[in-house]
Amino acid sequence: LFTGRRFTADELADTGFFNAVVPRDEVLDTSLRLAERIASKSFEALKATKLCCNAVEHMSPQDGRRFTQ
């Protein structure tokens, strides 16, 4: 992140950094399927998850773990 170095999909494949690697012509369809999957979930659960992610961003790992529990 600090060097601005670009990584290949192969380099990051096992890191969990992204959900999928698809050919360029499949990006939109893949994105829409993911968006539909997310949209099918409980709005309140999604909202709570987002709020939780934002809240723990600047917490220590221990405080973040306690908060999310």
NUZARO-918382 format. One record per atom (N, C-alpha, C, CB): residue in one letter; x, y, z negated. Coordinates in steps of 0.05 Angstrom, whole numbers. Glycine has a CB too. Layout:
<node rest="A" X="X" Y="Y" Z="Z"/>
...
This chain:
<node rest="L" X="16" Y="-24" Z="0"/>
<node rest="L" X="0" Y="0" Z="0"/>
<node rest="L" X="17" Y="25" Z="0"/>
<node rest="L" X="-18" Y="0" Z="-24"/>
<node rest="F" X="39" Y="25" Z="-15"/>
<node rest="F" X="55" Y="49" Z="-17"/>
<node rest="F" X="72" Y="54" Z="8"/>
<node rest="F" X="72" Y="47" Z="-41"/>
<node rest="T" X="79" Y="32" Z="22"/>
<node rest="T" X="96" Y="36" Z="46"/>
<node rest="T" X="80" Y="41" Z="71"/>
<node rest="T" X="113" Y="11" Z="49"/>
<node rest="G" X="54" Y="35" Z="71"/>
<node rest="G" X="38" Y="38" Z="95"/>
<node rest="G" X="42" Y="16" Z="115"/>
<node rest="G" X="44" Y="64" Z="108"/>
<node rest="R" X="57" Y="-5" Z="106"/>
<node rest="R" X="62" Y="-28" Z="124"/>
<node rest="R" X="36" Y="-41" Z="132"/>
<node rest="R" X="81" Y="-48" Z="111"/>
<node rest="R" X="33" Y="-48" Z="157"/>
<node rest="R" X="10" Y="-62" Z="167"/>
<node rest="R" X="15" Y="-92" Z="164"/>
<node rest="R" X="3" Y="-55" Z="196"/>
<node rest="F" X="-6" Y="-107" Z="157"/>
<node rest="F" X="-4" Y="-136" Z="153"/>
<node rest="F" X="-21" Y="-149" Z="175"/>
<node rest="F" X="-13" Y="-144" Z="125"/>
<node rest="T" X="-12" Y="-173" Z="182"/>
<node rest="T" X="-28" Y="-188" Z="201"/>
<node rest="T" X="-49" Y="-204" Z="186"/>
<node rest="T" X="-10" Y="-208" Z="218"/>
<node rest="A" X="-70" Y="-213" Z="200"/>
<node rest="A" X="-90" Y="-229" Z="187"/>
<node rest="A" X="-78" Y="-255" Z="176"/>
<node rest="A" X="-113" Y="-236" Z="208"/>
<node rest="D" X="-59" Y="-266" Z="191"/>
<node rest="D" X="-46" Y="-291" Z="181"/>
<node rest="D" X="-32" Y="-286" Z="155"/>
<node rest="D" X="-26" Y="-301" Z="202"/>
<node rest="E" X="-19" Y="-263" Z="151"/>
<node rest="E" X="-5" Y="-258" Z="126"/>
<node rest="E" X="-24" Y="-256" Z="102"/>
<node rest="E" X="11" Y="-232" Z="129"/>
<node rest="L" X="-48" Y="-246" Z="107"/>
<node rest="L" X="-67" Y="-241" Z="85"/>
<node rest="L" X="-89" Y="-263" Z="83"/>
<node rest="L" X="-80" Y="-215" Z="89"/>
<node rest="A" X="-88" Y="-282" Z="100"/>
<node rest="A" X="-110" Y="-302" Z="102"/>
<node rest="A" X="-116" Y="-316" Z="75"/>
<node rest="A" X="-102" Y="-323" Z="122"/>
<node rest="D" X="-96" Y="-322" Z="59"/>
<node rest="D" X="-101" Y="-336" Z="34"/>
<node rest="D" X="-103" Y="-319" Z="10"/>
<node rest="D" X="-78" Y="-356" Z="30"/>
<node rest="T" X="-105" Y="-293" Z="14"/>
<node rest="T" X="-105" Y="-274" Z="-9"/>
<node rest="T" X="-133" Y="-267" Z="-19"/>
<node rest="T" X="-90" Y="-250" Z="-2"/>
<node rest="G" X="-153" Y="-272" Z="-3"/>
<node rest="G" X="-180" Y="-263" Z="-11"/>
<node rest="G" X="-184" Y="-234" Z="-5"/>
<node rest="G" X="-184" Y="-268" Z="-40"/>
<node rest="F" X="-166" Y="-222" Z="10"/>
<node rest="F" X="-168" Y="-193" Z="16"/>
<node rest="F" X="-191" Y="-186" Z="34"/>
<node rest="F" X="-142" Y="-184" Z="29"/>
<node rest="F" X="-200" Y="-205" Z="50"/>
<node rest="F" X="-223" Y="-201" Z="68"/>
<node rest="F" X="-241" Y="-225" Z="69"/>
<node rest="F" X="-213" Y="-193" Z="96"/>
<node rest="N" X="-265" Y="-221" Z="79"/>
<node rest="N" X="-285" Y="-243" Z="80"/>
<node rest="N" X="-281" Y="-261" Z="104"/>
<node rest="N" X="-312" Y="-231" Z="81"/>
<node rest="A" X="-273" Y="-250" Z="127"/>
<node rest="A" X="-270" Y="-267" Z="151"/>
<node rest="A" X="-252" Y="-253" Z="171"/>
<node rest="A" X="-298" Y="-271" Z="163"/>
<node rest="V" X="-241" Y="-270" Z="188"/>
<node rest="V" X="-225" Y="-260" Z="211"/>
<node rest="V" X="-239" Y="-271" Z="235"/>
<node rest="V" X="-195" Y="-268" Z="209"/>
<node rest="V" X="-248" Y="-253" Z="253"/>
<node rest="V" X="-263" Y="-262" Z="276"/>
<node rest="V" X="-252" Y="-247" Z="301"/>
<node rest="V" X="-293" Y="-257" Z="273"/>
<node rest="P" X="-257" Y="-259" Z="324"/>
<node rest="P" X="-249" Y="-245" Z="349"/>
<node rest="P" X="-264" Y="-218" Z="351"/>
<node rest="P" X="-254" Y="-262" Z="374"/>
<node rest="R" X="-252" Y="-199" Z="364"/>
<node rest="R" X="-263" Y="-172" Z="366"/>
<node rest="R" X="-293" Y="-172" Z="376"/>
<node rest="R" X="-247" Y="-155" Z="385"/>
<node rest="D" X="-299" Y="-189" Z="395"/>
<node rest="D" X="-327" Y="-189" Z="405"/>
<node rest="D" X="-347" Y="-202" Z="386"/>
<node rest="D" X="-327" Y="-204" Z="432"/>
<node rest="E" X="-338" Y="-213" Z="364"/>
<node rest="E" X="-356" Y="-225" Z="344"/>
<node rest="E" X="-359" Y="-208" Z="319"/>
<node rest="E" X="-346" Y="-252" Z="337"/>
<node rest="V" X="-344" Y="-185" Z="318"/>
<node rest="V" X="-344" Y="-169" Z="293"/>
<node rest="V" X="-372" Y="-159" Z="286"/>
<node rest="V" X="-325" Y="-145" Z="297"/>
<node rest="L" X="-386" Y="-148" Z="305"/>
<node rest="L" X="-412" Y="-136" Z="298"/>
<node rest="L" X="-432" Y="-158" Z="289"/>
<node rest="L" X="-424" Y="-122" Z="323"/>
<node rest="D" X="-434" Y="-180" Z="303"/>
<node rest="D" X="-452" Y="-201" Z="295"/>
<node rest="D" X="-445" Y="-212" Z="267"/>
<node rest="D" X="-452" Y="-224" Z="315"/>
<node rest="T" X="-419" Y="-216" Z="262"/>
<node rest="T" X="-410" Y="-226" Z="237"/>
<node rest="T" X="-416" Y="-206" Z="214"/>
<node rest="T" X="-379" Y="-232" Z="237"/>
<node rest="S" X="-412" Y="-181" Z="220"/>
<node rest="S" X="-418" Y="-160" Z="200"/>
<node rest="S" X="-447" Y="-159" Z="193"/>
<node rest="S" X="-408" Y="-133" Z="210"/>
<node rest="L" X="-464" Y="-161" Z="214"/>
<node rest="L" X="-493" Y="-159" Z="210"/>
<node rest="L" X="-503" Y="-183" Z="194"/>
<node rest="L" X="-507" Y="-158" Z="236"/>
<node rest="R" X="-491" Y="-207" Z="199"/>
<node rest="R" X="-499" Y="-230" Z="183"/>
<node rest="R" X="-492" Y="-227" Z="154"/>
<node rest="R" X="-486" Y="-256" Z="195"/>
<node rest="L" X="-468" Y="-216" Z="149"/>
<node rest="L" X="-460" Y="-211" Z="121"/>
<node rest="L" X="-478" Y="-190" Z="108"/>
<node rest="L" X="-430" Y="-202" Z="120"/>
<node rest="A" X="-484" Y="-169" Z="123"/>
<node rest="A" X="-502" Y="-148" Z="112"/>
<node rest="A" X="-529" Y="-159" Z="106"/>
<node rest="A" X="-504" Y="-125" Z="132"/>
<node rest="E" X="-540" Y="-177" Z="123"/>
<node rest="E" X="-566" Y="-189" Z="118"/>
<node rest="E" X="-565" Y="-206" Z="93"/>
<node rest="E" X="-575" Y="-206" Z="142"/>
<node rest="R" X="-543" Y="-221" Z="90"/>
<node rest="R" X="-540" Y="-238" Z="66"/>
<node rest="R" X="-540" Y="-221" Z="41"/>
<node rest="R" X="-514" Y="-255" Z="68"/>
<node rest="I" X="-525" Y="-199" Z="41"/>
<node rest="I" X="-524" Y="-181" Z="18"/>
<node rest="I" X="-551" Y="-169" Z="13"/>
<node rest="I" X="-503" Y="-159" Z="22"/>
<node rest="A" X="-564" Y="-160" Z="35"/>
<node rest="A" X="-590" Y="-146" Z="32"/>
<node rest="A" X="-612" Y="-165" Z="21"/>
<node rest="A" X="-599" Y="-135" Z="58"/>
<node rest="S" X="-608" Y="-191" Z="25"/>
<node rest="S" X="-628" Y="-210" Z="15"/>
<node rest="S" X="-627" Y="-215" Z="-15"/>
<node rest="S" X="-625" Y="-237" Z="30"/>
<node rest="K" X="-606" Y="-204" Z="-28"/>
<node rest="K" X="-603" Y="-208" Z="-57"/>
<node rest="K" X="-619" Y="-187" Z="-72"/>
<node rest="K" X="-573" Y="-206" Z="-64"/>
<node rest="S" X="-621" Y="-192" Z="-97"/>
<node rest="S" X="-636" Y="-174" Z="-115"/>
<node rest="S" X="-622" Y="-146" Z="-115"/>
<node rest="S" X="-637" Y="-185" Z="-144"/>
<node rest="F" X="-638" Y="-125" Z="-110"/>
<node rest="F" X="-628" Y="-98" Z="-111"/>
<node rest="F" X="-616" Y="-92" Z="-138"/>
<node rest="F" X="-649" Y="-78" Z="-103"/>
<node rest="E" X="-630" Y="-99" Z="-159"/>
<node rest="E" X="-621" Y="-93" Z="-186"/>
<node rest="E" X="-594" Y="-107" Z="-192"/>
<node rest="E" X="-642" Y="-101" Z="-207"/>
<node rest="A" X="-591" Y="-132" Z="-183"/>
<node rest="A" X="-566" Y="-146" Z="-187"/>
<node rest="A" X="-543" Y="-133" Z="-172"/>
<node rest="A" X="-569" Y="-176" Z="-179"/>
<node rest="L" X="-549" Y="-125" Z="-147"/>
<node rest="L" X="-528" Y="-112" Z="-131"/>
<node rest="L" X="-520" Y="-85" Z="-143"/>
<node rest="L" X="-538" Y="-107" Z="-102"/>
<node rest="K" X="-540" Y="-71" Z="-153"/>
<node rest="K" X="-535" Y="-45" Z="-165"/>
<node rest="K" X="-518" Y="-48" Z="-191"/>
<node rest="K" X="-562" Y="-31" Z="-173"/>
<node rest="A" X="-525" Y="-68" Z="-207"/>
<node rest="A" X="-510" Y="-73" Z="-231"/>
<node rest="A" X="-481" Y="-81" Z="-225"/>
<node rest="A" X="-523" Y="-95" Z="-248"/>
<node rest="T" X="-478" Y="-98" Z="-204"/>
<node rest="T" X="-451" Y="-106" Z="-197"/>
<node rest="T" X="-434" Y="-83" Z="-187"/>
<node rest="T" X="-452" Y="-127" Z="-174"/>
<node rest="K" X="-446" Y="-65" Z="-171"/>
<node rest="K" X="-431" Y="-42" Z="-161"/>
<node rest="K" X="-424" Y="-23" Z="-184"/>
<node rest="K" X="-448" Y="-27" Z="-141"/>
<node rest="L" X="-443" Y="-18" Z="-202"/>
<node rest="L" X="-437" Y="-1" Z="-225"/>
<node rest="L" X="-415" Y="-13" Z="-242"/>
<node rest="L" X="-462" Y="3" Z="-242"/>
<node rest="C" X="-416" Y="-39" Z="-246"/>
<node rest="C" X="-395" Y="-53" Z="-262"/>
<node rest="C" X="-368" Y="-50" Z="-249"/>
<node rest="C" X="-403" Y="-82" Z="-265"/>
<node rest="C" X="-367" Y="-55" Z="-223"/>
<node rest="C" X="-341" Y="-53" Z="-208"/>
<node rest="C" X="-329" Y="-25" Z="-211"/>
<node rest="C" X="-345" Y="-60" Z="-178"/>
<node rest="N" X="-347" Y="-5" Z="-208"/>
<node rest="N" X="-337" Y="23" Z="-210"/>
<node rest="N" X="-328" Y="29" Z="-238"/>
<node rest="N" X="-359" Y="42" Z="-202"/>
<node rest="A" X="-343" Y="19" Z="-258"/>
<node rest="A" X="-336" Y="25" Z="-286"/>
<node rest="A" X="-310" Y="14" Z="-295"/>
<node rest="A" X="-358" Y="15" Z="-304"/>
<node rest="V" X="-303" Y="-10" Z="-286"/>
<node rest="V" X="-279" Y="-23" Z="-296"/>
<node rest="V" X="-254" Y="-15" Z="-280"/>
<node rest="V" X="-282" Y="-53" Z="-294"/>
<node rest="E" X="-257" Y="1" Z="-259"/>
<node rest="E" X="-235" Y="8" Z="-242"/>
<node rest="E" X="-211" Y="19" Z="-258"/>
<node rest="E" X="-244" Y="28" Z="-222"/>
<node rest="H" X="-216" Y="35" Z="-278"/>
<node rest="H" X="-195" Y="48" Z="-292"/>
<node rest="H" X="-191" Y="37" Z="-321"/>
<node rest="H" X="-200" Y="78" Z="-294"/>
<node rest="M" X="-203" Y="14" Z="-326"/>
<node rest="M" X="-200" Y="1" Z="-352"/>
<node rest="M" X="-176" Y="-18" Z="-352"/>
<node rest="M" X="-226" Y="-14" Z="-360"/>
<node rest="S" X="-167" Y="-24" Z="-375"/>
<node rest="S" X="-146" Y="-45" Z="-377"/>
<node rest="S" X="-160" Y="-72" Z="-370"/>
<node rest="S" X="-134" Y="-46" Z="-406"/>
<node rest="P" X="-144" Y="-92" Z="-362"/>
<node rest="P" X="-156" Y="-118" Z="-356"/>
<node rest="P" X="-173" Y="-129" Z="-380"/>
<node rest="P" X="-134" Y="-138" Z="-349"/>
<node rest="Q" X="-163" Y="-125" Z="-404"/>
<node rest="Q" X="-178" Y="-135" Z="-427"/>
<node rest="Q" X="-204" Y="-121" Z="-431"/>
<node rest="Q" X="-160" Y="-132" Z="-452"/>
<node rest="D" X="-204" Y="-94" Z="-429"/>
<node rest="D" X="-228" Y="-78" Z="-432"/>
<node rest="D" X="-248" Y="-85" Z="-409"/>
<node rest="D" X="-222" Y="-48" Z="-432"/>
<node rest="G" X="-237" Y="-87" Z="-385"/>
<node rest="G" X="-254" Y="-94" Z="-362"/>
<node rest="G" X="-267" Y="-121" Z="-365"/>
<node rest="G" X="-237" Y="-94" Z="-337"/>
<node rest="R" X="-253" Y="-140" Z="-375"/>
<node rest="R" X="-264" Y="-167" Z="-380"/>
<node rest="R" X="-287" Y="-165" Z="-401"/>
<node rest="R" X="-243" Y="-187" Z="-389"/>
<node rest="R" X="-282" Y="-151" Z="-422"/>
<node rest="R" X="-302" Y="-148" Z="-443"/>
<node rest="R" X="-327" Y="-134" Z="-431"/>
<node rest="R" X="-291" Y="-132" Z="-467"/>
<node rest="F" X="-322" Y="-113" Z="-416"/>
<node rest="F" X="-344" Y="-97" Z="-405"/>
<node rest="F" X="-361" Y="-115" Z="-386"/>
<node rest="F" X="-334" Y="-73" Z="-390"/>
<node rest="T" X="-349" Y="-130" Z="-369"/>
<node rest="T" X="-364" Y="-146" Z="-350"/>
<node rest="T" X="-378" Y="-169" Z="-363"/>
<node rest="T" X="-345" Y="-157" Z="-328"/>
<node rest="Q" X="-368" Y="-178" Z="-385"/>
<node rest="Q" X="-382" Y="-200" Z="-399"/>
<node rest="Q" X="-408" Y="-190" Z="-411"/>
<node rest="Q" X="-365" Y="-212" Z="-421"/>
